[in-house]
Protein backbone atom coordinates (compact mmCIF):
# COMPACT_ATOMS: atom_id res chain seq x y z
CA UNK A 1 0.00 0.00 0.00
CA UNK A 2 2.91 2.37 0.57
CA UNK A 3 2.96 5.26 3.00
CA UNK A 4 -0.14 7.20 4.00
CA UNK A 5 0.30 10.77 5.21
CA UNK A 6 -2.23 13.39 6.26
CA UNK A 7 -2.45 17.02 7.29
CA UNK A 8 -3.22 17.24 11.02
CA UNK A 9 -3.80 20.06 13.48
CA UNK A 10 -3.41 19.59 17.24
CA UNK A 11 -4.75 21.99 19.87
CA UNK A 12 -3.44 21.79 23.43
CA UNK A 13 -1.55 24.61 25.10
CA UNK A 14 -1.47 26.14 21.62
CA UNK A 15 -1.87 24.96 18.02
CA UNK A 16 0.65 22.89 16.11
CA UNK A 17 0.10 21.78 12.51
CA UNK A 18 1.70 19.01 10.51
CA UNK A 19 1.44 19.39 6.75
CA UNK A 20 2.43 15.77 6.23
CA UNK A 21 2.39 13.31 9.16
CA UNK A 22 2.64 9.55 8.71
CA UNK A 23 -0.41 7.39 9.50
CA UNK A 24 0.69 4.03 10.94
CA UNK A 25 -2.14 1.46 11.01
CA UNK A 26 0.19 -0.81 12.97
CA UNK A 27 0.50 1.75 15.78
CA UNK A 28 -2.14 1.76 18.50
CA UNK A 29 -1.54 5.34 19.61
CA UNK A 30 -0.40 8.63 18.18
CA UNK A 31 3.26 9.25 19.05
CA UNK A 32 5.20 12.50 19.21
CA UNK A 33 8.67 13.62 20.23
CA UNK A 34 8.76 14.59 23.91
CA UNK A 35 9.98 18.11 23.09
CA UNK A 36 6.93 18.75 20.87
CA UNK A 37 4.48 17.28 23.38
CA UNK A 38 5.84 19.24 26.34
CA UNK A 39 5.63 22.49 24.39
CA UNK A 40 2.22 22.08 22.73
CA UNK A 41 0.06 19.46 24.48
CA UNK A 42 -1.52 18.97 27.90
CA UNK A 43 0.48 16.63 30.10
CA UNK A 44 -1.18 13.99 32.27
CA UNK A 45 0.46 12.35 35.31
CA UNK A 46 0.51 9.04 33.42
CA UNK A 47 3.54 7.22 32.05
CA UNK A 48 3.42 3.92 30.14
CA UNK A 49 5.80 1.34 28.73
CA UNK A 50 5.38 0.80 24.99
CA UNK A 51 7.05 -1.64 22.64
CA UNK A 52 8.20 -0.08 19.39
CA UNK A 53 8.13 -1.70 15.98
CA UNK A 54 11.83 -2.54 16.26
CA UNK A 55 11.22 -4.41 19.52
CA UNK A 56 12.59 -1.78 21.92
CA UNK A 57 10.65 -1.08 25.11
CA UNK A 58 10.48 2.64 26.02
CA UNK A 59 8.79 4.72 28.71
CA UNK A 60 6.41 7.31 27.30
CA UNK A 61 4.60 10.20 28.92
CA UNK A 62 0.89 10.54 28.16
CA UNK A 63 -0.49 13.83 26.85
CA UNK A 64 -3.88 14.90 25.53
CA UNK A 65 -4.91 17.35 22.82
CA UNK A 66 -7.65 17.96 20.32
CA UNK A 67 -6.76 16.59 16.89
CA UNK A 68 -8.30 17.63 13.58
CA UNK A 69 -7.92 15.57 10.41
CA UNK A 70 -10.20 15.76 7.34
CA UNK A 71 -12.53 18.27 9.09
CA UNK A 72 -13.13 15.92 12.02
CA UNK A 73 -12.08 16.95 15.53
CA UNK A 74 -11.87 15.17 18.85
CA UNK A 75 -9.77 14.59 21.97
CA UNK A 76 -6.88 12.17 21.56
CA UNK A 77 -4.19 10.54 23.67
CA UNK A 78 -0.63 11.13 22.61
CA UNK A 79 2.36 9.11 23.81
CA UNK A 80 5.63 11.01 23.82
CA UNK A 81 9.25 10.08 24.36
CA UNK A 82 12.65 11.46 23.39
CA UNK A 83 13.49 11.27 19.68
CA UNK A 84 10.13 9.72 18.73
CA UNK A 85 9.05 9.93 15.10
CA UNK A 86 5.61 11.59 14.83
CA UNK A 87 2.88 9.17 13.71
CA UNK A 88 -0.90 9.03 13.82
CA UNK A 89 -2.10 5.76 15.33
CA UNK A 90 -5.34 3.80 15.06
CA UNK A 91 -6.75 5.15 18.35
CA UNK A 92 -6.77 8.65 16.86
CA UNK A 93 -8.23 7.47 13.55
CA UNK A 94 -11.06 5.63 15.29
CA UNK A 95 -11.79 8.54 17.62
CA UNK A 96 -12.21 10.79 14.58
CA UNK A 97 -14.16 8.24 12.55
CA UNK A 98 -11.46 7.77 9.94
CA UNK A 99 -9.86 4.76 8.30
CA UNK A 100 -7.24 3.96 5.69
CA UNK A 101 -8.53 2.40 2.49
CA UNK A 102 -5.95 -0.33 1.78
CA UNK A 103 -6.64 -0.23 -1.97
CA UNK A 104 -6.25 3.52 -2.55
CA UNK A 105 -4.00 4.24 0.43
CA UNK A 106 -6.16 7.25 1.32
CA UNK A 107 -7.91 8.35 4.48
CA UNK A 108 -11.70 7.94 4.39
CA UNK A 109 -14.47 8.99 6.73
CA UNK A 110 -16.40 6.12 8.28
CA UNK A 111 -20.14 6.05 8.79
CA UNK A 112 -19.87 5.33 12.50
CA UNK A 113 -17.40 7.01 14.75
CA UNK A 114 -16.66 7.33 18.46
CA UNK A 115 -16.61 11.11 18.65
CA UNK A 116 -17.21 13.92 16.24
CA UNK A 117 -17.44 17.52 17.40
OpenMM code with the backbone's topology and positions (N, CA, C; nanometers):
from openmm import Vec3, app, unit

residues = "UNK UNK UNK UNK UNK UNK UNK UNK UNK UNK UNK UNK UNK UNK UNK UNK UNK UNK UNK UNK UNK UNK UNK UNK UNK UNK UNK UNK UNK UNK UNK UNK UNK UNK UNK UNK UNK UNK UNK UNK UNK UNK UNK UNK UNK UNK UNK UNK UNK UNK UNK UNK UNK UNK UNK UNK UNK UNK UNK UNK UNK UNK UNK UNK UNK UNK UNK UNK UNK UNK UNK UNK UNK UNK UNK UNK UNK UNK UNK UNK UNK UNK UNK UNK UNK UNK UNK UNK UNK UNK UNK UNK UNK UNK UNK UNK UNK UNK UNK UNK UNK UNK UNK UNK UNK UNK UNK UNK UNK UNK UNK UNK UNK UNK UNK UNK UNK".split()
positions = [
    Vec3(0.0823, -0.1192, 0.0000),
    Vec3(0.0000, 0.0000, 0.0000),
    Vec3(0.0865, 0.1252, 0.0000),
    Vec3(0.2076, 0.1187, 0.0507),
    Vec3(0.2913, 0.2372, 0.0566),
    Vec3(0.2638, 0.3183, 0.1816),
    Vec3(0.3125, 0.4398, 0.1837),
    Vec3(0.2957, 0.5264, 0.3000),
    Vec3(0.1723, 0.6131, 0.2847),
    Vec3(0.1024, 0.6332, 0.3967),
    Vec3(-0.0145, 0.7204, 0.3996),
    Vec3(0.0185, 0.8367, 0.4923),
    Vec3(0.0045, 0.9568, 0.4417),
    Vec3(0.0297, 1.0770, 0.5212),
    Vec3(-0.0918, 1.1677, 0.5146),
    Vec3(-0.1110, 1.2467, 0.6206),
    Vec3(-0.2232, 1.3390, 0.6263),
    Vec3(-0.1777, 1.4737, 0.6813),
    Vec3(-0.2625, 1.5731, 0.6633),
    Vec3(-0.2451, 1.7020, 0.7290),
    Vec3(-0.3212, 1.6933, 0.8601),
    Vec3(-0.2578, 1.7324, 0.9704),
    Vec3(-0.3222, 1.7239, 1.1017),
    Vec3(-0.2928, 1.8494, 1.1821),
    Vec3(-0.3937, 1.8909, 1.2579),
    Vec3(-0.3802, 2.0058, 1.3482),
    Vec3(-0.4102, 1.9574, 1.4900),
    Vec3(-0.3228, 1.9939, 1.5833),
    Vec3(-0.3415, 1.9588, 1.7236),
    Vec3(-0.3569, 2.0867, 1.8043),
    Vec3(-0.4535, 2.0858, 1.8965),
    Vec3(-0.4746, 2.1994, 1.9871),
    Vec3(-0.4597, 2.1497, 2.1302),
    Vec3(-0.3664, 2.2105, 2.2022),
    Vec3(-0.3442, 2.1792, 2.3428),
    Vec3(-0.3185, 2.3098, 2.4140),
    Vec3(-0.1934, 2.3312, 2.4536),
    Vec3(-0.1546, 2.4612, 2.5097),
    Vec3(-0.1612, 2.5687, 2.4017),
    Vec3(-0.1351, 2.5279, 2.2792),
    Vec3(-0.1468, 2.6135, 2.1617),
    Vec3(-0.1713, 2.5217, 2.0417),
    Vec3(-0.1586, 2.5735, 1.9233),
    Vec3(-0.1871, 2.4959, 1.8021),
    Vec3(-0.0571, 2.4590, 1.7323),
    Vec3(-0.0479, 2.3337, 1.6922),
    Vec3(0.0649, 2.2887, 1.6106),
    Vec3(0.0068, 2.2120, 1.4922),
    Vec3(0.0589, 2.2420, 1.3727),
    Vec3(0.0102, 2.1775, 1.2514),
    Vec3(0.1208, 2.0975, 1.1850),
    Vec3(0.0802, 1.9853, 1.1293),
    Vec3(0.1701, 1.9013, 1.0511),
    Vec3(0.1131, 1.8964, 0.9101),
    Vec3(0.1889, 1.9428, 0.8143),
    Vec3(0.1440, 1.9390, 0.6749),
    Vec3(0.1410, 1.7965, 0.6211),
    Vec3(0.2303, 1.7137, 0.6744),
    Vec3(0.2429, 1.5772, 0.6235),
    Vec3(0.2932, 1.4867, 0.7359),
    Vec3(0.2000, 1.4201, 0.8066),
    Vec3(0.2388, 1.3309, 0.9159),
    Vec3(0.1983, 1.1884, 0.8783),
    Vec3(0.2848, 1.0947, 0.9064),
    Vec3(0.2639, 0.9547, 0.8710),
    Vec3(0.1502, 0.8933, 0.9517),
    Vec3(0.0631, 0.8185, 0.8847),
    Vec3(-0.0409, 0.7394, 0.9503),
    Vec3(0.0110, 0.5963, 0.9556),
    Vec3(0.0173, 0.5388, 1.0755),
    Vec3(0.0686, 0.4034, 1.0942),
    Vec3(-0.0440, 0.3155, 1.1467),
    Vec3(-0.1032, 0.2331, 1.0598),
    Vec3(-0.2139, 0.1464, 1.1013),
    Vec3(-0.1659, 0.0319, 1.1890),
    Vec3(-0.0360, 0.0185, 1.2058),
    Vec3(0.0193, -0.0809, 1.2967),
    Vec3(0.0471, -0.0227, 1.4344),
    Vec3(0.0269, 0.1077, 1.4492),
    Vec3(0.0499, 0.1748, 1.5778),
    Vec3(-0.0833, 0.1951, 1.6487),
    Vec3(-0.0903, 0.1567, 1.7737),
    Vec3(-0.2137, 0.1760, 1.8499),
    Vec3(-0.2395, 0.3232, 1.8767),
    Vec3(-0.1357, 0.3963, 1.9184),
    Vec3(-0.1535, 0.5343, 1.9612),
    Vec3(-0.0737, 0.6315, 1.8763),
    Vec3(-0.1147, 0.7563, 1.8812),
    Vec3(-0.0397, 0.8634, 1.8181),
    Vec3(0.0838, 0.8896, 1.9036),
    Vec3(0.1967, 0.9071, 1.8373),
    Vec3(0.3263, 0.9246, 1.9049),
    Vec3(0.3901, 1.0539, 1.8571),
    Vec3(0.4509, 1.1241, 1.9509),
    Vec3(0.5196, 1.2498, 1.9209),
    Vec3(0.6511, 1.2565, 1.9975),
    Vec3(0.7445, 1.3377, 1.9469),
    Vec3(0.8668, 1.3621, 2.0235),
    Vec3(0.8321, 1.4338, 2.1547),
    Vec3(0.9020, 1.4006, 2.2603),
    Vec3(0.8755, 1.4585, 2.3913),
    Vec3(0.8840, 1.6110, 2.3889),
    Vec3(0.9804, 1.6656, 2.3155),
    Vec3(0.9976, 1.8108, 2.3094),
    Vec3(0.8730, 1.8791, 2.2522),
    Vec3(0.8138, 1.8199, 2.1502),
    Vec3(0.6930, 1.8749, 2.0874),
    Vec3(0.5757, 1.8655, 2.1839),
    Vec3(0.5600, 1.7497, 2.2465),
    Vec3(0.4480, 1.7280, 2.3380),
    Vec3(0.4539, 1.8220, 2.4576),
    Vec3(0.5713, 1.8370, 2.5169),
    Vec3(0.5837, 1.9240, 2.6341),
    Vec3(0.5525, 2.0697, 2.6001),
    Vec3(0.5847, 2.1107, 2.4800),
    Vec3(0.5632, 2.2491, 2.4391),
    Vec3(0.4171, 2.2761, 2.4006),
    Vec3(0.3513, 2.1805, 2.3352),
    Vec3(0.2217, 2.2083, 2.2735),
    Vec3(0.1006, 2.1384, 2.3358),
    Vec3(0.1199, 2.0257, 2.4038),
    Vec3(0.0059, 1.9460, 2.4484),
    Vec3(-0.0134, 1.9532, 2.6002),
    Vec3(-0.1198, 1.8959, 2.6475),
    Vec3(-0.1520, 1.8971, 2.7899),
    Vec3(-0.1032, 1.7667, 2.8513),
    Vec3(-0.0140, 1.7801, 2.9487),
    Vec3(0.0482, 1.6626, 3.0103),
    Vec3(-0.0438, 1.6022, 3.1160),
    Vec3(-0.0479, 1.4708, 3.1213),
    Vec3(-0.1182, 1.3991, 3.2273),
    Vec3(-0.0125, 1.3447, 3.3233),
    Vec3(-0.0528, 1.2940, 3.4391),
    Vec3(0.0455, 1.2354, 3.5307),
    Vec3(0.0834, 1.0919, 3.4921),
    Vec3(0.0315, 1.0441, 3.3807),
    Vec3(0.0511, 0.9038, 3.3420),
    Vec3(0.1791, 0.8832, 3.2621),
    Vec3(0.2373, 0.7656, 3.2810),
    Vec3(0.3536, 0.7219, 3.2046),
    Vec3(0.3332, 0.5736, 3.1751),
    Vec3(0.3648, 0.5313, 3.0540),
    Vec3(0.3423, 0.3922, 3.0144),
    Vec3(0.4667, 0.3350, 2.9480),
    Vec3(0.4768, 0.2039, 2.9488),
    Vec3(0.5801, 0.1337, 2.8730),
    Vec3(0.5188, 0.0930, 2.7398),
    Vec3(0.5876, 0.1232, 2.6302),
    Vec3(0.5382, 0.0802, 2.4991),
    Vec3(0.6500, 0.0093, 2.4238),
    Vec3(0.6091, -0.0900, 2.3470),
    Vec3(0.7045, -0.1635, 2.2640),
    Vec3(0.6981, -0.1068, 2.1235),
    Vec3(0.8115, -0.0669, 2.0719),
    Vec3(0.8203, -0.0084, 1.9385),
    Vec3(0.8277, -0.1173, 1.8321),
    Vec3(0.8092, -0.0761, 1.7094),
    Vec3(0.8127, -0.1702, 1.5979),
    Vec3(0.9435, -0.2456, 1.5854),
    Vec3(1.0534, -0.1860, 1.6329),
    Vec3(1.1833, -0.2538, 1.6256),
    Vec3(1.2104, -0.3407, 1.7479),
    Vec3(1.1085, -0.3534, 1.8366),
    Vec3(1.1223, -0.4406, 1.9522),
    Vec3(1.1668, -0.3721, 2.0808),
    Vec3(1.2157, -0.2477, 2.0711),
    Vec3(1.2590, -0.1776, 2.1921),
    Vec3(1.1399, -0.1444, 2.2821),
    Vec3(1.1649, -0.1471, 2.4123),
    Vec3(1.0652, -0.1077, 2.5109),
    Vec3(1.1068, 0.0293, 2.5640),
    Vec3(1.0161, 0.1293, 2.5547),
    Vec3(1.0484, 0.2638, 2.6021),
    Vec3(0.9387, 0.3139, 2.6957),
    Vec3(0.9761, 0.4046, 2.7856),
    Vec3(0.8791, 0.4717, 2.8713),
    Vec3(0.8307, 0.5956, 2.7975),
    Vec3(0.6994, 0.6155, 2.7983),
    Vec3(0.6414, 0.7313, 2.7303),
    Vec3(0.5489, 0.8053, 2.8253),
    Vec3(0.5534, 0.9366, 2.8185),
    Vec3(0.4598, 1.0197, 2.8924),
    Vec3(0.3310, 1.0302, 2.8112),
    Vec3(0.2191, 1.0448, 2.8827),
    Vec3(0.0889, 1.0537, 2.8160),
    Vec3(0.0412, 1.1988, 2.8185),
    Vec3(0.0037, 1.2482, 2.7017),
    Vec3(-0.0489, 1.3831, 2.6846),
    Vec3(-0.1865, 1.3734, 2.6193),
    Vec3(-0.2614, 1.4828, 2.6235),
    Vec3(-0.3885, 1.4902, 2.5526),
    Vec3(-0.3937, 1.6202, 2.4732),
    Vec3(-0.4703, 1.6166, 2.3657),
    Vec3(-0.4913, 1.7349, 2.2824),
    Vec3(-0.6126, 1.7084, 2.1942),
    Vec3(-0.6618, 1.8126, 2.1339),
    Vec3(-0.7645, 1.7959, 2.0324),
    Vec3(-0.6922, 1.7787, 1.8994),
    Vec3(-0.7371, 1.6825, 1.8204),
    Vec3(-0.6764, 1.6587, 1.6892),
    Vec3(-0.7824, 1.6822, 1.5822),
    Vec3(-0.7407, 1.7427, 1.4716),
    Vec3(-0.8297, 1.7634, 1.3578),
    Vec3(-0.7641, 1.7080, 1.2320),
    Vec3(-0.8350, 1.6152, 1.1683),
    Vec3(-0.7924, 1.5567, 1.0408),
    Vec3(-0.9167, 1.5456, 0.9539),
    Vec3(-0.9071, 1.5864, 0.8280),
    Vec3(-1.0201, 1.5755, 0.7345),
    Vec3(-1.1483, 1.6372, 0.7911),
    Vec3(-1.1372, 1.7538, 0.8531),
    Vec3(-1.2526, 1.8265, 0.9091),
    Vec3(-1.3234, 1.7541, 1.0229),
    Vec3(-1.2585, 1.6587, 1.0836),
    Vec3(-1.3128, 1.5924, 1.2020),
    Vec3(-1.2216, 1.6236, 1.3197),
    Vec3(-1.2840, 1.6563, 1.4348),
    Vec3(-1.2080, 1.6950, 1.5527),
    Vec3(-1.2496, 1.6114, 1.6726),
    Vec3(-1.1555, 1.5877, 1.7621),
    Vec3(-1.1871, 1.5171, 1.8847),
    Vec3(-1.0657, 1.5079, 1.9752),
    Vec3(-1.0876, 1.4708, 2.1019),
    Vec3(-0.9770, 1.4586, 2.1970),
    Vec3(-0.9010, 1.3278, 2.1751),
    Vec3(-0.7696, 1.3363, 2.1784),
    Vec3(-0.6878, 1.2167, 2.1565),
    Vec3(-0.5779, 1.2058, 2.2604),
    Vec3(-0.5355, 1.0818, 2.2824),
    Vec3(-0.4193, 1.0540, 2.3672),
    Vec3(-0.2961, 1.0530, 2.2795),
    Vec3(-0.1891, 1.1073, 2.3339),
    Vec3(-0.0627, 1.1131, 2.2609),
    Vec3(0.0468, 1.0598, 2.3523),
    Vec3(0.1223, 0.9633, 2.3048),
    Vec3(0.2357, 0.9114, 2.3811),
    Vec3(0.3614, 0.9808, 2.3302),
    Vec3(0.4450, 1.0246, 2.4225),
    Vec3(0.5634, 1.1012, 2.3823),
    Vec3(0.6873, 1.0519, 2.4549),
    Vec3(0.7959, 1.0430, 2.3789),
    Vec3(0.9254, 1.0077, 2.4356),
    Vec3(1.0337, 1.0725, 2.3514),
    Vec3(1.1526, 1.0790, 2.4053),
    Vec3(1.2650, 1.1455, 2.3393),
    Vec3(1.2944, 1.0820, 2.2032),
    Vec3(1.3114, 1.1666, 2.1042),
    Vec3(1.3486, 1.1273, 1.9675),
    Vec3(1.2439, 1.0415, 1.8960),
    Vec3(1.1187, 1.0463, 1.9413),
    Vec3(1.0126, 0.9716, 1.8726),
    Vec3(0.9865, 1.0313, 1.7344),
    Vec3(0.9463, 0.9475, 1.6423),
    Vec3(0.9049, 0.9930, 1.5101),
    Vec3(0.7542, 1.0146, 1.5152),
    Vec3(0.7043, 1.1332, 1.4763),
    Vec3(0.5606, 1.1593, 1.4835),
    Vec3(0.4811, 1.0663, 1.3913),
    Vec3(0.3801, 1.0006, 1.4489),
    Vec3(0.2882, 0.9169, 1.3706),
    Vec3(0.1474, 0.9279, 1.4283),
    Vec3(0.0500, 0.9124, 1.3419),
    Vec3(-0.0901, 0.9034, 1.3822),
    Vec3(-0.1233, 0.7557, 1.3948),
    Vec3(-0.1745, 0.7159, 1.5099),
    Vec3(-0.2101, 0.5762, 1.5335),
    Vec3(-0.3598, 0.5504, 1.5170),
    Vec3(-0.3961, 0.4238, 1.5276),
    Vec3(-0.5337, 0.3797, 1.5062),
    Vec3(-0.6302, 0.4387, 1.6086),
    Vec3(-0.5878, 0.4559, 1.7331),
    Vec3(-0.6746, 0.5145, 1.8354),
    Vec3(-0.7256, 0.6518, 1.7905),
    Vec3(-0.6384, 0.7327, 1.7348),
    Vec3(-0.6773, 0.8653, 1.6858),
    Vec3(-0.7699, 0.8530, 1.5649),
    Vec3(-0.7365, 0.7657, 1.4719),
    Vec3(-0.8229, 0.7475, 1.3547),
    Vec3(-0.9637, 0.7077, 1.3962),
    Vec3(-0.9750, 0.6100, 1.4865),
    Vec3(-1.1065, 0.5626, 1.5286),
    Vec3(-1.1833, 0.6696, 1.6056),
    Vec3(-1.1139, 0.7466, 1.6886),
    Vec3(-1.1790, 0.8545, 1.7618),
    Vec3(-1.2417, 0.9553, 1.6658),
    Vec3(-1.1734, 0.9817, 1.5550),
    Vec3(-1.2212, 1.0793, 1.4579),
    Vec3(-1.3104, 1.0180, 1.3497),
    Vec3(-1.3327, 0.8878, 1.3561),
    Vec3(-1.4161, 0.8235, 1.2549),
    Vec3(-1.3504, 0.8205, 1.1183),
    Vec3(-1.2224, 0.7854, 1.1180),
    Vec3(-1.1458, 0.7774, 0.9939),
    Vec3(-1.0846, 0.6390, 0.9794),
    Vec3(-1.0540, 0.6025, 0.8569),
    Vec3(-0.9860, 0.4756, 0.8296),
    Vec3(-0.8993, 0.4920, 0.7067),
    Vec3(-0.8082, 0.3986, 0.6886),
    Vec3(-0.7244, 0.3963, 0.5693),
    Vec3(-0.7823, 0.2927, 0.4742),
    Vec3(-0.8091, 0.3341, 0.3520),
    Vec3(-0.8526, 0.2404, 0.2489),
    Vec3(-0.7278, 0.1697, 0.1975),
    Vec3(-0.7168, 0.0371, 0.2171),
    Vec3(-0.5948, -0.0335, 0.1775),
    Vec3(-0.5727, -0.0388, 0.0261),
    Vec3(-0.6767, -0.0191, -0.0513),
    Vec3(-0.6635, -0.0226, -0.1974),
    Vec3(-0.6072, 0.1098, -0.2493),
    Vec3(-0.6671, 0.2208, -0.2051),
    Vec3(-0.6245, 0.3517, -0.2552),
    Vec3(-0.5129, 0.4128, -0.1717),
    Vec3(-0.4990, 0.3662, -0.0456),
    Vec3(-0.3998, 0.4242, 0.0433),
    Vec3(-0.4380, 0.5638, 0.0900),
    Vec3(-0.5679, 0.5931, 0.0893),
    Vec3(-0.6158, 0.7248, 0.1316),
    Vec3(-0.6996, 0.7147, 0.2573),
    Vec3(-0.7067, 0.8261, 0.3293),
    Vec3(-0.7910, 0.8352, 0.4477),
    Vec3(-0.9351, 0.8546, 0.4036),
    Vec3(-1.0272, 0.7799, 0.4681),
    Vec3(-1.1700, 0.7936, 0.4391),
    Vec3(-1.2461, 0.8144, 0.5689),
    Vec3(-1.3573, 0.8845, 0.5589),
    Vec3(-1.4468, 0.8990, 0.6730),
    Vec3(-1.5312, 0.7733, 0.6836),
    Vec3(-1.5557, 0.7296, 0.8072),
    Vec3(-1.6400, 0.6122, 0.8279),
    Vec3(-1.7795, 0.6575, 0.8675),
    Vec3(-1.8757, 0.5703, 0.8481),
    Vec3(-2.0140, 0.6047, 0.8795),
    Vec3(-2.0345, 0.6183, 1.0296),
    Vec3(-1.9739, 0.5293, 1.1054),
    Vec3(-1.9874, 0.5328, 1.2499),
    Vec3(-1.8541, 0.5750, 1.3107),
    Vec3(-1.8619, 0.6561, 1.4102),
    Vec3(-1.7402, 0.7012, 1.4748),
    Vec3(-1.7654, 0.7250, 1.6221),
    Vec3(-1.6563, 0.7217, 1.6996),
    Vec3(-1.6663, 0.7335, 1.8457),
    Vec3(-1.6986, 0.8752, 1.8883),
    Vec3(-1.6397, 0.9725, 1.8252),
    Vec3(-1.6612, 1.1111, 1.8651),
    Vec3(-1.6421, 1.2023, 1.7457),
    Vec3(-1.7336, 1.2920, 1.7297),
    Vec3(-1.7210, 1.3924, 1.6236),
    Vec3(-1.7798, 1.5206, 1.6772),
    Vec3(-1.6994, 1.6240, 1.6840),
    Vec3(-1.7436, 1.7516, 1.7399),
    Vec3(-1.7597, 1.8522, 1.6276),
] * unit.nanometer
topology = app.Topology()
chain = topology.addChain("A")
for resn in residues:
    res = topology.addResidue(resn, chain)
    for name in ("N", "CA", "C"):
        topology.addAtom(name, app.Element.getBySymbol(name[0]), res)
